[in-house]
Amino acid sequence: MKILILGAGQVGSSLAENLSSEANDITVVDTNEDTLAQLQDRLDLRTVQGRGSHPDVLLAAGAEDADMLVAVTDSDETNMVACQVAYTLFHTPTKIARVREPAYIKQHKLFNNNALPIDFIISPEQLITDYVKRLIERPGALQVLDFADGRVQLVGIKAYYGGPLVGHELRTLRQHMPKVDTRVAAIYKRDRAILPEGHTVIDADDEVFFIAATKDILPIMAELRRLDRPYKRIIIVGGGNIGKRVAKALENKYQVKIIDHNPARARSLSNELEKTIVLQGDAADEDLLLEENIDKTDVFCALTNDDEANILSSMLAKRLGARKVMTLINRAAYVDLIQSGDIDIAISPQQATIGSLLTHIRRGDVVKVHSLRRGAAEAIEAIAHGDEKTSKVVGRAIEDIRLPKGATIGAIVRGDKVIIAHHDTVIQSDDHVILFLVDKSRIPEVERLFQVDLTFF
């Protein structure tokens, strides 16, 4: 696939890195020559310097025969105009734009071929808000991912000493919970992926990814770790687009406080938020945190656009007694450094955004993609089409499907029914199949599995 990426910032660079390893023809456009040079040194791709909304720049980048344009510059307006130019002059089939401003996103009439011809809009702020909300709704989870319109969830947790299943083989899970069906998709032992089998033993500190119907998630979590009591008190640091959205999403169910150092923004937040307590001050001020009962806080969320400030305030909050700290980290190098320390969950805007982008880029009728383990693994929701003659999966039991190495099928959604996958489960046409891939380099093989033969049409 020939893909033009406009913007070589953190999201654009991460997307290029993800896609260039999958035999795609990638061209990255940016105004910064140094950034492009660094990207070209690392990856097998083309670069073009210039403003991505300019017709001559798009022409030089190969827009005439591009399959897709992904506009992820820092400017909403540049992204939207680039999609308009690509549609009008070059008839680019698929156009994706990152749009941050809520005032644009609310106006649905803006985005169609008669106005702004954008096929898919990506809003990083909303993706992060949804992600944080899911983590707070599932106390103790490291990652919570929705599939099939929220009917199925894939949850990553760390197994704790004393968990009922810790030290036992996986097959005993059914004995513990005879009425609940689940599938362990992958286990990470000291960062090494283990494909789970019945005799696999779960050890303390293993990172376990399991899939189940959403209604069954909490009892399964209780088998692997002490079930955390529900969260009540939340402190958010940073009243920017993300912090404000998270506060709005949580304030009706939780006791929320938000801290921002900017007096004008704090006043604005106090007018916009209904139940949230707004504090003006420095989140790295020990006296302020103690005054706000940090030791009784369930979740401390540092969501400013300053990585260092987020990390320092989170480490201080943890040291002063915050139960759980979540930290927004933009630099990928920082995520691996701090995840195993005082900070419980590092949130990467790039990985959240890239998962959403990949949903529209994957072939084979893929409707949902989530990036896991800082991009090393992926969870995919694909729709099975065709019949036994035209499809490689329809009409076949899972044990008879030639899955790529490191891939497992976790669940199937058939209409309103959630079916946890077992070796003898037979896939039917129109099933939503949820797969976990330990090795993302195998993605093209999964895509080919779910593509039907031309005779189907």
KAVEN-V636195 format. One record per residue. N is the residue number from 1. RES is the residue in one small letter. NEAR is the number of other C-alpha atoms within 10 Angstrom. D_CENTER is the distance of its C-alpha to the mean C-alpha in whole Angstrom. Layout:
BEGIN
n->N res->RES near->NEAR d_center->D_CENTER
n->N res->RES near->NEAR d_center->D_CENTER
END
This chain:
BEGIN
n->1 res->m near->15 d_center->23
n->2 res->k near->15 d_center->24
n->3 res->i near->24 d_center->21
n->4 res->l near->26 d_center->22
n->5 res->i near->25 d_center->19
n->6 res->l near->31 d_center->21
n->7 res->g near->27 d_center->20
n->8 res->a near->23 d_center->20
n->9 res->g near->17 d_center->18
n->10 res->q near->16 d_center->15
n->11 res->v near->23 d_center->13
n->12 res->g near->23 d_center->15
n->13 res->s near->21 d_center->16
n->14 res->s near->17 d_center->13
n->15 res->l near->23 d_center->13
n->16 res->a near->25 d_center->17
n->17 res->e near->17 d_center->16
n->18 res->n near->17 d_center->14
n->19 res->l near->20 d_center->16
n->20 res->s near->16 d_center->19
n->21 res->s near->14 d_center->19
n->22 res->e near->14 d_center->19
n->23 res->a near->11 d_center->23
n->24 res->n near->15 d_center->22
n->25 res->d near->18 d_center->24
n->26 res->i near->22 d_center->22
n->27 res->t near->23 d_center->24
n->28 res->v near->24 d_center->22
n->29 res->v near->27 d_center->24
n->30 res->d near->22 d_center->25
n->31 res->t near->16 d_center->28
n->32 res->n near->15 d_center->27
n->33 res->e near->14 d_center->30
n->34 res->d near->11 d_center->29
n->35 res->t near->16 d_center->25
n->36 res->l near->21 d_center->26
n->37 res->a near->13 d_center->28
n->38 res->q near->10 d_center->26
n->39 res->l near->19 d_center->23
n->40 res->q near->15 d_center->26
n->41 res->d near->9 d_center->27
n->42 res->r near->9 d_center->24
n->43 res->l near->14 d_center->23
n->44 res->d near->16 d_center->25
n->45 res->l near->18 d_center->25
n->46 res->r near->15 d_center->27
n->47 res->t near->22 d_center->27
n->48 res->v near->21 d_center->29
n->49 res->q near->18 d_center->29
n->50 res->g near->19 d_center->30
n->51 res->r near->19 d_center->28
n->52 res->g near->29 d_center->26
n->53 res->s near->21 d_center->28
n->54 res->h near->14 d_center->31
n->55 res->p near->16 d_center->32
n->56 res->d near->12 d_center->34
n->57 res->v near->17 d_center->31
n->58 res->l near->25 d_center->29
n->59 res->l near->14 d_center->32
n->60 res->a near->14 d_center->32
n->61 res->a near->25 d_center->29
n->62 res->g near->15 d_center->30
n->63 res->a near->25 d_center->28
n->64 res->e near->14 d_center->31
n->65 res->d near->14 d_center->30
n->66 res->a near->22 d_center->26
n->67 res->d near->17 d_center->24
n->68 res->m near->20 d_center->21
n->69 res->l near->26 d_center->21
n->70 res->v near->26 d_center->18
n->71 res->a near->29 d_center->19
n->72 res->v near->26 d_center->16
n->73 res->t near->25 d_center->19
n->74 res->d near->16 d_center->20
n->75 res->s near->14 d_center->22
n->76 res->d near->17 d_center->21
n->77 res->e near->15 d_center->25
n->78 res->t near->22 d_center->25
n->79 res->n near->25 d_center->22
n->80 res->m near->23 d_center->23
n->81 res->v near->19 d_center->27
n->82 res->a near->28 d_center->25
n->83 res->c near->25 d_center->24
n->84 res->q near->21 d_center->28
n->85 res->v near->20 d_center->29
n->86 res->a near->27 d_center->28
n->87 res->y near->20 d_center->28
n->88 res->t near->12 d_center->32
n->89 res->l near->13 d_center->33
n->90 res->f near->17 d_center->31
n->91 res->h near->17 d_center->30
n->92 res->t near->19 d_center->27
n->93 res->p near->13 d_center->25
n->94 res->t near->20 d_center->21
n->95 res->k near->25 d_center->20
n->96 res->i near->24 d_center->17
n->97 res->a near->26 d_center->17
n->98 res->r near->24 d_center->15
n->99 res->v near->25 d_center->17
n->100 res->r near->18 d_center->17
n->101 res->e near->14 d_center->20
n->102 res->p near->12 d_center->20
n->103 res->a near->8 d_center->24
n->104 res->y near->14 d_center->23
n->105 res->i near->15 d_center->20
n->106 res->k near->9 d_center->22
n->107 res->q near->9 d_center->25
n->108 res->h near->8 d_center->24
n->109 res->k near->11 d_center->27
n->110 res->l near->14 d_center->26
n->111 res->f near->17 d_center->24
n->112 res->n near->12 d_center->26
n->113 res->n near->12 d_center->28
n->114 res->n near->8 d_center->31
n->115 res->a near->10 d_center->30
n->116 res->l near->17 d_center->26
n->117 res->p near->22 d_center->25
n->118 res->i near->23 d_center->22
n->119 res->d near->15 d_center->20
n->120 res->f near->18 d_center->16
n->121 res->i near->19 d_center->15
n->122 res->i near->20 d_center->12
n->123 res->s near->17 d_center->12
n->124 res->p near->22 d_center->10
n->125 res->e near->23 d_center->12
n->126 res->q near->18 d_center->11
n->127 res->l near->17 d_center->8
n->128 res->i near->24 d_center->8
n->129 res->t near->20 d_center->11
n->130 res->d near->16 d_center->10
n->131 res->y near->19 d_center->7
n->132 res->v near->19 d_center->11
n->133 res->k near->16 d_center->13
n->134 res->r near->16 d_center->11
n->135 res->l near->18 d_center->12
n->136 res->i near->21 d_center->15
n->137 res->e near->13 d_center->16
n->138 res->r near->20 d_center->16
n->139 res->p near->19 d_center->18
n->140 res->g near->23 d_center->18
n->141 res->a near->21 d_center->14
n->142 res->l near->19 d_center->12
n->143 res->q near->20 d_center->9
n->144 res->v near->20 d_center->9
n->145 res->l near->20 d_center->7
n->146 res->d near->19 d_center->10
n->147 res->f near->24 d_center->12
n->148 res->a near->20 d_center->15
n->149 res->d near->8 d_center->15
n->150 res->g near->10 d_center->14
n->151 res->r near->15 d_center->17
n->152 res->v near->24 d_center->15
n->153 res->q near->23 d_center->13
n->154 res->l near->25 d_center->12
n->155 res->v near->24 d_center->12
n->156 res->g near->24 d_center->13
n->157 res->i near->21 d_center->16
n->158 res->k near->20 d_center->18
n->159 res->a near->25 d_center->22
n->160 res->y near->19 d_center->25
n->161 res->y near->15 d_center->28
n->162 res->g near->13 d_center->30
n->163 res->g near->19 d_center->27
n->164 res->p near->16 d_center->29
n->165 res->l near->24 d_center->28
n->166 res->v near->20 d_center->28
n->167 res->g near->15 d_center->30
n->168 res->h near->15 d_center->31
n->169 res->e near->16 d_center->30
n->170 res->l near->19 d_center->27
n->171 res->r near->14 d_center->30
n->172 res->t near->14 d_center->31
n->173 res->l near->20 d_center->28
n->174 res->r near->12 d_center->30
n->175 res->q near->10 d_center->33
n->176 res->h near->13 d_center->31
n->177 res->m near->13 d_center->29
n->178 res->p near->9 d_center->31
n->179 res->k near->8 d_center->30
n->180 res->v near->17 d_center->26
n->181 res->d near->17 d_center->25
n->182 res->t near->21 d_center->22
n->183 res->r near->20 d_center->21
n->184 res->v near->22 d_center->19
n->185 res->a near->26 d_center->17
n->186 res->a near->24 d_center->17
n->187 res->i near->25 d_center->19
n->188 res->y near->19 d_center->18
n->189 res->k near->15 d_center->22
n->190 res->r near->9 d_center->22
n->191 res->d near->10 d_center->19
n->192 res->r near->11 d_center->21
n->193 res->a near->16 d_center->19
n->194 res->i near->15 d_center->22
n->195 res->l near->17 d_center->22
n->196 res->p near->19 d_center->23
n->197 res->e near->13 d_center->26
n->198 res->g near->11 d_center->29
n->199 res->h near->11 d_center->31
n->200 res->t near->15 d_center->28
n->201 res->v near->18 d_center->28
n->202 res->i near->23 d_center->26
n->203 res->d near->21 d_center->26
n->204 res->a near->18 d_center->26
n->205 res->d near->16 d_center->23
n->206 res->d near->20 d_center->21
n->207 res->e near->22 d_center->17
n->208 res->v near->24 d_center->17
n->209 res->f near->21 d_center->15
n->210 res->f near->21 d_center->16
n->211 res->i near->31 d_center->16
n->212 res->a near->25 d_center->18
n->213 res->a near->21 d_center->19
n->214 res->t near->16 d_center->18
n->215 res->k near->11 d_center->21
n->216 res->d near->16 d_center->22
n->217 res->i near->19 d_center->19
n->218 res->l near->15 d_center->21
n->219 res->p near->12 d_center->24
n->220 res->i near->21 d_center->22
n->221 res->m near->24 d_center->21
n->222 res->a near->16 d_center->24
n->223 res->e near->19 d_center->25
n->224 res->l near->24 d_center->23
n->225 res->r near->21 d_center->24
n->226 res->r near->15 d_center->26
n->227 res->l near->17 d_center->24
n->228 res->d near->13 d_center->23
n->229 res->r near->10 d_center->25
n->230 res->p near->12 d_center->23
n->231 res->y near->19 d_center->22
n->232 res->k near->14 d_center->24
n->233 res->r near->18 d_center->25
n->234 res->i near->25 d_center->22
n->235 res->i near->27 d_center->23
n->236 res->i near->25 d_center->20
n->237 res->v near->27 d_center->21
n->238 res->g near->25 d_center->21
n->239 res->g near->25 d_center->22
n->240 res->g near->15 d_center->20
n->241 res->n near->18 d_center->18
n->242 res->i near->21 d_center->15
n->243 res->g near->23 d_center->18
n->244 res->k near->21 d_center->20
n->245 res->r near->17 d_center->17
n->246 res->v near->24 d_center->16
n->247 res->a near->27 d_center->20
n->248 res->k near->17 d_center->21
n->249 res->a near->15 d_center->18
n->250 res->l near->19 d_center->19
n->251 res->e near->17 d_center->23
n->252 res->n near->12 d_center->25
n->253 res->k near->11 d_center->24
n->254 res->y near->16 d_center->24
n->255 res->q near->18 d_center->26
n->256 res->v near->22 d_center->24
n->257 res->k near->19 d_center->25
n->258 res->i near->28 d_center->24
n->259 res->i near->23 d_center->26
n->260 res->d near->23 d_center->26
n->261 res->h near->15 d_center->29
n->262 res->n near->14 d_center->30
n->263 res->p near->12 d_center->33
n->264 res->a near->10 d_center->32
n->265 res->r near->16 d_center->28
n->266 res->a near->20 d_center->29
n->267 res->r near->14 d_center->32
n->268 res->s near->12 d_center->30
n->269 res->l near->22 d_center->27
n->270 res->s near->15 d_center->30
n->271 res->n near->10 d_center->31
n->272 res->e near->12 d_center->28
n->273 res->l near->16 d_center->26
n->274 res->e near->12 d_center->29
n->275 res->k near->17 d_center->28
n->276 res->t near->23 d_center->26
n->277 res->i near->16 d_center->29
n->278 res->v near->22 d_center->29
n->279 res->l near->22 d_center->30
n->280 res->q near->17 d_center->31
n->281 res->g near->17 d_center->31
n->282 res->d near->18 d_center->29
n->283 res->a near->26 d_center->27
n->284 res->a near->18 d_center->28
n->285 res->d near->12 d_center->31
n->286 res->e near->15 d_center->32
n->287 res->d near->11 d_center->35
n->288 res->l near->16 d_center->33
n->289 res->l near->22 d_center->30
n->290 res->l near->14 d_center->33
n->291 res->e near->9 d_center->35
n->292 res->e near->14 d_center->31
n->293 res->n near->14 d_center->32
n->294 res->i near->24 d_center->29
n->295 res->d near->16 d_center->30
n->296 res->k near->15 d_center->29
n->297 res->t near->23 d_center->26
n->298 res->d near->21 d_center->23
n->299 res->v near->23 d_center->20
n->300 res->f near->24 d_center->20
n->301 res->c near->26 d_center->17
n->302 res->a near->30 d_center->18
n->303 res->l near->26 d_center->16
n->304 res->t near->21 d_center->19
n->305 res->n near->15 d_center->18
n->306 res->d near->13 d_center->20
n->307 res->d near->17 d_center->19
n->308 res->e near->12 d_center->22
n->309 res->a near->17 d_center->23
n->310 res->n near->22 d_center->20
n->311 res->i near->24 d_center->21
n->312 res->l near->16 d_center->24
n->313 res->s near->23 d_center->24
n->314 res->s near->27 d_center->22
n->315 res->m near->19 d_center->24
n->316 res->l near->20 d_center->27
n->317 res->a near->30 d_center->25
n->318 res->k near->21 d_center->25
n->319 res->r near->13 d_center->28
n->320 res->l near->16 d_center->30
n->321 res->g near->15 d_center->28
n->322 res->a near->22 d_center->25
n->323 res->r near->18 d_center->24
n->324 res->k near->22 d_center->20
n->325 res->v near->25 d_center->19
n->326 res->m near->24 d_center->15
n->327 res->t near->28 d_center->15
n->328 res->l near->23 d_center->13
n->329 res->i near->25 d_center->14
n->330 res->n near->19 d_center->14
n->331 res->r near->13 d_center->16
n->332 res->a near->15 d_center->14
n->333 res->a near->9 d_center->18
n->334 res->y near->15 d_center->18
n->335 res->v near->20 d_center->14
n->336 res->d near->13 d_center->16
n->337 res->l near->10 d_center->20
n->338 res->i near->17 d_center->19
n->339 res->q near->15 d_center->16
n->340 res->s near->11 d_center->19
n->341 res->g near->10 d_center->22
n->342 res->d near->16 d_center->22
n->343 res->i near->20 d_center->19
n->344 res->d near->20 d_center->17
n->345 res->i near->22 d_center->13
n->346 res->a near->24 d_center->12
n->347 res->i near->24 d_center->9
n->348 res->s near->18 d_center->8
n->349 res->p near->20 d_center->8
n->350 res->q near->25 d_center->8
n->351 res->q near->23 d_center->5
n->352 res->a near->24 d_center->3
n->353 res->t near->24 d_center->6
n->354 res->i near->22 d_center->7
n->355 res->g near->22 d_center->5
n->356 res->s near->22 d_center->7
n->357 res->l near->22 d_center->10
n->358 res->l near->20 d_center->10
n->359 res->t near->18 d_center->11
n->360 res->h near->19 d_center->14
n->361 res->i near->21 d_center->15
n->362 res->r near->20 d_center->15
n->363 res->r near->18 d_center->19
n->364 res->g near->18 d_center->20
n->365 res->d near->19 d_center->19
n->366 res->v near->23 d_center->15
n->367 res->v near->19 d_center->14
n->368 res->k near->22 d_center->10
n->369 res->v near->26 d_center->8
n->370 res->h near->24 d_center->5
n->371 res->s near->22 d_center->5
n->372 res->l near->20 d_center->7
n->373 res->r near->14 d_center->10
n->374 res->r near->16 d_center->9
n->375 res->g near->17 d_center->9
n->376 res->a near->13 d_center->12
n->377 res->a near->20 d_center->11
n->378 res->e near->21 d_center->9
n->379 res->a near->25 d_center->10
n->380 res->i near->26 d_center->11
n->381 res->e near->25 d_center->13
n->382 res->a near->27 d_center->16
n->383 res->i near->21 d_center->20
n->384 res->a near->24 d_center->23
n->385 res->h near->24 d_center->26
n->386 res->g near->21 d_center->29
n->387 res->d near->17 d_center->32
n->388 res->e near->13 d_center->33
n->389 res->k near->13 d_center->35
n->390 res->t near->16 d_center->32
n->391 res->s near->20 d_center->29
n->392 res->k near->21 d_center->28
n->393 res->v near->26 d_center->26
n->394 res->v near->23 d_center->28
n->395 res->g near->18 d_center->31
n->396 res->r near->17 d_center->30
n->397 res->a near->16 d_center->30
n->398 res->i near->19 d_center->27
n->399 res->e near->12 d_center->29
n->400 res->d near->14 d_center->30
n->401 res->i near->16 d_center->27
n->402 res->r near->13 d_center->27
n->403 res->l near->17 d_center->24
n->404 res->p near->15 d_center->23
n->405 res->k near->12 d_center->23
n->406 res->g near->16 d_center->20
n->407 res->a near->23 d_center->19
n->408 res->t near->22 d_center->19
n->409 res->i near->23 d_center->19
n->410 res->g near->23 d_center->18
n->411 res->a near->29 d_center->19
n->412 res->i near->25 d_center->20
n->413 res->v near->23 d_center->20
n->414 res->r near->16 d_center->24
n->415 res->g near->10 d_center->25
n->416 res->d near->8 d_center->24
n->417 res->k near->10 d_center->25
n->418 res->v near->18 d_center->22
n->419 res->i near->18 d_center->23
n->420 res->i near->20 d_center->22
n->421 res->a near->25 d_center->23
n->422 res->h near->15 d_center->26
n->423 res->h near->11 d_center->28
n->424 res->d near->11 d_center->31
n->425 res->t near->17 d_center->28
n->426 res->v near->17 d_center->29
n->427 res->i near->22 d_center->26
n->428 res->q near->21 d_center->28
n->429 res->s near->16 d_center->27
n->430 res->d near->15 d_center->25
n->431 res->d near->18 d_center->23
n->432 res->h near->25 d_center->19
n->433 res->v near->24 d_center->18
n->434 res->i near->27 d_center->15
n->435 res->l near->23 d_center->15
n->436 res->f near->26 d_center->14
n->437 res->l near->25 d_center->15
n->438 res->v near->25 d_center->16
n->439 res->d near->16 d_center->17
n->440 res->k near->21 d_center->15
n->441 res->s near->15 d_center->18
n->442 res->r near->17 d_center->19
n->443 res->i near->19 d_center->17
n->444 res->p near->15 d_center->20
n->445 res->e near->13 d_center->22
n->446 res->v near->22 d_center->19
n->447 res->e near->16 d_center->19
n->448 res->r near->13 d_center->23
n->449 res->l near->19 d_center->23
n->450 res->f near->22 d_center->22
n->451 res->q near->20 d_center->24
n->452 res->v near->21 d_center->28
n->453 res->d near->14 d_center->31
n->454 res->l near->7 d_center->33
n->455 res->t near->8 d_center->35
n->456 res->f near->11 d_center->33
n->457 res->f near->7 d_center->33
END
